């Protein structure tokens, strides 16, 4: 038995940490995860599942997922079993008929399931007196700032994520701030908290130490628009400001493809000649994969173009 045989020791937590069990118990290794020099295990038998941590490097390689072992000389900690230098493991006949529910519990003890995916429009503060629930969010990064160090010594990078027309600020803390995710990327962020930001006067999200950021391969789409403004960034890419679906959007033409637009001219001289010419952009996220003249050209008011140029400079 994994838990039932040792449940009485919960009444004696101090002795429980020091007590070693020479008799042993037979368990199935359901899940493993190496963190530094420590091997975390989700183990089970037909009655229950529990977590174990193995500090003994000599037996770590033996403890493979799917195998059954007789474990001797382990310790019972406050929340898990401890395999140390005195622990012995011996191959044992397989344990059959473990319920899928117990197996799932064992897996989740090592690799907890991600928090529930919450739409940005449904993000809200917990009710007073109820604990904060972590969540998973997804959307497109529409604004990205550089990483900075705050007074506490922590690093933070502020971004904004948009989903279905709803935009929320997200603070990427410490490790999360180093993510290669950038403006235009569609991402999923796990283990996110929410708070009422008094400075921003809106709900703001933030990552935690458990957060992961997954960048999804963006779909290729077409944008039909005239160019309302443009500038060259430090890497030589051309940043276009275009009007798309009644909102301004920034698209990036990579350095190696700038000649398909400039054709040997300078950016300023090119902008003077294109007037209200419409272009068809084939984009992936915010990156231009290809662009060409659209037919027929259309016009955009001087006012809209002026506002776009100002927005580009901000």
C-alpha positions, 0 to 999 in steps of 0.5 A: 500500500502506498498511503494506507499503510503509513497514514497513522504517521500523519499524527506524528509529523516530526517523527514521520520525516525521520522514520525509515521503512525497511519492510518496503512496499510495491509500487508502479512508477506512473510518471517521472520528472527530473528537476536538477539533481532531484527525481520527482515521481508519481507512484501508485498501487491499486489503492492510492497514488502519492508523490515521491522524491528521489535524491539517490542518483544510483537508483534514479536511472532504474526508476523508469515509467511503467515499471513496478518495484519493491521499495525499501528503506524510504522515508515518509515526509510531510507530503511525499515519500523520500528515497535517499542513499539508504533506499533500495529498489528491486524489480517486482511483478507488475501491478495490474488493475490500477484504476485510470483515476488513480493513474491520473492522480499520480501523473498530476502529482508530478505534472499538474494539469494546466489551469483552465483556459479563460477568454480575455472577455471573461477575466474577472477578479475573484469574489471577496474572501475566495482564493485567487485562481490561476488561469490560462490565456491565449491571444495575439501580442499587439504591444511589446515593451523592453524588459526592465528591472524594478525596485525589488530587483525582479525583471518585468516585461509588459505586453498587451494580448488581444483576443476577439477584440478584447485587449489586456495588459500582461506583465511577464515576470523574471523567466517569462520576460525572456520569452522570444514571443514578440508583437504579432505572435499568437501565444498561450500563457499558463498559470496567470494571475489577475489583479485590479491595477490602480495605475492602469485603472483596469484588470491586469494579468501577470505570470507566475513562477510556473508560467509557460509561454507557447508561441503558435505558428500563425496562419497566413492571411491577406491584408488589403490596404494602402500604406499610411506611414512607414519607417525603418527600424534598427535592424533595417526592417521596414515597419508599415502602418496600415489601416485594416478593419477600421484600426491601424496595424503595424506590419513588418517587412524583413530586411531581406525582402525590402527590395520588393517594395523599395526597388532601389529607391529610398524609403522617403522617395518611395513614400512620396510616389505611392500616394494612395496606392493600395497594396495586397500584403500576405502576412503571417502574424505581423510579418510580411511574407510577400506584397504586391500592388492591388488593383484597383488602387483606392484613396484614403483621406489625408487626415487618416494618413496624418494620424497614422504617421503620428501613431507610428512615431509614438 
